[in-house]
């Protein structure tokens, strides 16, 4: 389904962009994870999570940077370089997956469970072609709603700063069909 593919593409684009900002530009993290998921049963829901580890004293600064990256993705979308990387990764992974029985088994089972047309498997290149900076921006607007955010921070026993935890690093809600 197109919404599933856009969620996967948005996850990859956010992962690249957040790694560039939080790791390369700010030297604040070793790694960052951005992942989205659409669940189709029992009710269609989505979630999007952003995780990273950092020094306790940098939590607020890095959370603010994440909020800024999300806001920019929602406003402006993604540049051609990131879109090209996402498309190349998807096509390369698809080439590998097509040679694995588990890939086919999973797709056939999911197709039977959800009533998907099995011929959609053969139209993957069409889904990849639909990934653009604007389509990723639209996905960010749908799946990265700043009004639906839950934030969690795990501090070490010693060294946790006093005061409230700044908002915003994950979003979730009902998916659009």
N, C-alpha and C positions, 0 to 999 in steps of 0.2 A: 504494500500500500504506500501511496505517496507520502502520507503524513509520517509513517514510520521511517521512510528514507530521509525525509527532511529532518526529523529528530536526530537520526544518526549523523547526518551531515552537519547539523548545528553543533552536536557534541564534539565532532572532530575540529570544526572551525574554532569553537570556544577554547578547546584544549590548546590548539596552536597559539591563539592570540594571548591567552592567559599565561602560557609558558613564556612567551616573548616579553610580556610586561612584568610579571612577578619574578621570573627567574633572571632573564637576560638584562632587562632595564633596571630593575630594582634590587637585584641580588638578594631577594627576600625568601626564596624557597628553593629546595632542591628539585621538587617536582610538584605538579598540580594536576588534578584529575577533574575533567568536566564530562559528565555523562547524563544522557537523557534516556527515558524509557517510556513507551506507551504500552499500557496493559489493556487488553481487549476483553478480558473476562474477570470477574462477573460483570463489572461495569467498566466502560472505557474511561481510563484515567491516565494522566501522565505525571511524571516527576522529572526534575532536572536537578542534579547535584554538582556542586563544586567543592572539592576538598583540597586542602594543602596543609602541610606542616610548616611551622615557622617558630622563630624565637618569640616567647611570650610578650616581649615589649614591642613587637612589630604587628601584632594582631590587628589593631585598629587601622593602622596605615595600609596594610595589605587588604583588609576587607573593603576599605574605601576605594582602593584601586580596582578591586573586583567589581564593585558597584559602578565605577566609571566605565569599565570595559563593557559591562552588560548594557549600560545606558547608551554607549556609542554603537554597540551592535544593533540595538533596537532602533536607533535613530538613523544610522548611516549604512548599516549592513557590513559587508566584508570586502576587502580588496581582492583584485584579480589574483594576486600571488597566493593568498590563502585558498581561494576557490580552486585554483589549479592544483594545489597540493591535495586538497580533499578529493577531487575527482581522480587524480592519479592514484592515490591510496586505495580508493574504492575499486577502481578497475584492476589494480594489481591484486588486491585481496580476493576479488571475485574470480580472477583467473586461477588462483590457488584453490579456492573453495570448490570450484566446479569439478575438481579432480578427487574430491573426498566424498565418500559415501554418506557420512554423517550430515554433511550439508544438504544433500538431496533428501535424506530421510526426514530431517527437521522441516524442510520446506513442504514436503508432501504431507506430513502429519499436520502442520499448521494450516495448510490449504484445506485439508479435509475438515479440521476442527472448526475453522472460521468460514468455510464456504468460498474461499478465494479461488479464482480462476487459475488453474495450474499453468496456463500459458503465460501468466504474468512473469513467471520465472525467466522466460526467454526475452523479456523486454527490459532487462536491468539497465542496459545502455541508455534507454529512453529516460529512466529515472535519474541517472547520473547527469545526463544532458540538461535536465531541468534545474540542476544546482547552479545558482548564480548568486552574485552578491545581494541582489534584491530579494531572491527567494529565501536566502538565509536571513536577511533582515526581517522578512515577514514571519519566518519561523521564530526568530528571536522575540518578535512582538507577541506572538501567540504563546510561546512556551516559557519565556523569561519575564513573567509578570511581576514587577516590583511590589505589587500589593499582596502577593501570595508567597511570602518568604518566611522560612524558618531558619534561624541561625543557631548553631551550636559551636561552642568553643571548649576544648578540653585543655586545661592548664595543668602543668606539673603541680604536685602538692605544695612545693615552695616556689615562690616567685610569681604567683598570680597577681595581676594588678587589681587594685580596688576600683570599684565603680561599675557602671552598667556595661553590658556587652553591646558593641555597636551592631546595628541590624545588617542583615542581607547577604547570604551567599547561596541559597537554594530556593527553588520555586517548584510548585506542583499544582495540579488542578485537573479539571475535566477537559479531556481532549475534544477538539472539534472534528467532526466526521468529514 
